[in-house]
Amino acid sequence: MTEYRLAVVGCGGVGKSALTLQVIQYSFVEDKSQFVDDSYRKQVVIDDKLCILDILDTGGEDEYSAMREGYMRIAQGFLFTYSITSRSSLDNLTSFRDSILRVKSEDHVPMVLVGTKCDLE
């Protein structure tokens, strides 16, 4: 069975955990204070094939920046998450992208941009 390792990245408080838990559990968790990395696995069907998603919900706080290189190396794809209520959370994704491209040193790194908190606008 094919396994895909994904990392959900972005600043603290943008809704990375809420997004991840929505994908994993199909439910919205109102108060999920998270300051450390957490990992989830889910069996899904992609292109008519059974696969495993291994999703790393990363802590967005600066104190955990030392962990970033580790997950950047092992992840095969990235969900760049920002809050639509915070322009700075979008602007800060540039540093995440630059770091990932530097660490991965690959021609093609799958990345998806996700705006969260649409219900608040």
C-alpha positions as CSV (number, residue, x, y, z in Angstrom):
1,M,0.0,0.0,0.0
2,T,1.4,3.4,-1.0
3,E,2.0,5.8,1.9
4,Y,2.2,9.6,1.5
5,R,3.9,11.7,4.2
6,L,2.4,15.2,4.4
7,A,3.2,18.1,6.7
8,V,0.8,20.8,7.6
9,V,2.8,24.0,8.1
10,G,2.0,27.6,9.0
11,C,2.2,30.1,11.8
12,G,0.8,29.4,15.2
13,G,-3.0,29.9,15.6
14,V,-3.9,29.7,11.9
15,G,-5.9,26.5,12.3
16,K,-3.5,23.7,11.3
17,S,-4.9,21.4,14.0
18,A,-8.5,22.1,13.2
19,L,-7.8,21.5,9.5
20,T,-6.0,18.2,10.2
21,L,-8.6,16.9,12.5
22,Q,-11.3,17.8,10.0
23,V,-9.6,15.6,7.5
24,I,-8.9,12.8,9.9
25,Q,-12.1,12.7,12.0
26,Y,-14.6,14.7,9.8
27,S,-15.3,16.9,12.8
28,F,-14.5,20.4,13.9
29,V,-12.6,20.9,17.1
30,E,-13.3,24.3,18.6
31,D,-10.4,24.5,21.1
32,K,-7.3,22.6,20.1
33,S,-4.4,24.4,21.7
34,Q,-1.3,22.8,20.2
35,F,2.3,23.7,20.7
36,V,4.0,20.5,19.7
37,D,4.0,18.3,16.6
38,D,1.4,15.6,16.3
39,S,1.0,12.9,13.7
40,Y,-2.1,11.2,12.3
41,R,-2.7,8.3,9.9
42,K,-5.7,7.8,7.6
43,Q,-6.5,5.3,5.0
44,V,-7.9,6.9,1.8
45,V,-8.5,6.1,-1.8
46,I,-6.4,8.1,-4.3
47,D,-6.8,7.4,-8.1
48,D,-8.7,4.2,-7.3
49,K,-5.9,2.9,-5.1
50,L,-5.9,2.4,-1.3
51,C,-3.3,4.6,0.3
52,I,-2.2,5.8,3.7
53,L,-1.8,9.5,4.5
54,D,0.7,10.1,7.3
55,I,-0.1,13.7,8.3
56,L,2.2,15.7,10.5
57,D,0.4,18.6,12.2
58,T,3.4,20.8,13.0
59,G,3.6,23.3,15.8
60,G,3.8,26.8,14.5
61,E,5.6,28.4,17.3
62,D,9.1,29.8,16.8
63,E,10.5,27.7,19.7
64,Y,9.9,24.6,17.6
65,S,11.8,25.8,14.6
66,A,14.6,23.4,15.3
67,M,12.2,20.6,14.5
68,R,11.4,22.0,11.1
69,E,14.3,20.6,9.2
70,G,13.5,17.1,10.4
71,Y,9.9,17.1,9.1
72,M,10.9,19.0,6.0
73,R,13.3,16.1,5.1
74,I,10.8,13.3,5.5
75,A,7.6,14.9,4.2
76,Q,6.7,14.3,0.6
77,G,4.2,17.1,0.3
78,F,3.2,20.2,2.2
79,L,-0.1,22.0,3.1
80,F,0.8,25.7,3.6
81,T,-1.9,26.9,6.0
82,Y,-2.8,30.6,6.7
83,S,-5.7,32.4,8.2
84,I,-7.7,34.5,5.8
85,T,-8.2,36.9,8.8
86,S,-4.4,37.5,9.1
87,R,-2.4,38.8,6.1
88,S,0.9,38.3,8.1
89,S,0.1,34.5,8.4
90,L,0.1,34.4,4.5
91,D,3.2,36.5,4.2
92,N,5.1,34.3,6.7
93,L,4.6,31.3,4.5
94,T,7.4,32.5,2.2
95,S,10.0,31.6,4.8
96,F,8.5,28.1,5.2
97,R,8.6,27.6,1.4
98,D,12.2,28.9,1.1
99,S,13.3,26.6,4.0
100,I,11.6,23.6,2.5
101,L,13.1,24.2,-1.0
102,R,16.5,24.6,0.6
103,V,16.3,21.4,2.7
104,K,14.6,19.2,0.0
105,S,16.8,20.4,-2.9
106,E,14.5,18.7,-5.3
107,D,13.0,20.0,-8.6
108,H,9.4,19.2,-7.6
109,V,8.0,19.5,-4.1
110,P,4.2,19.2,-3.9
111,M,2.7,22.1,-2.1
112,V,-0.9,23.2,-1.6
113,L,-2.0,26.6,-0.2
114,V,-5.0,26.4,2.2
115,G,-6.8,29.4,3.6
116,T,-8.6,28.7,7.0
117,K,-11.1,30.5,9.2
118,C,-13.4,31.3,6.2
119,D,-16.3,31.1,8.7
120,L,-14.9,34.2,10.6
121,E,-15.0,36.6,7.7
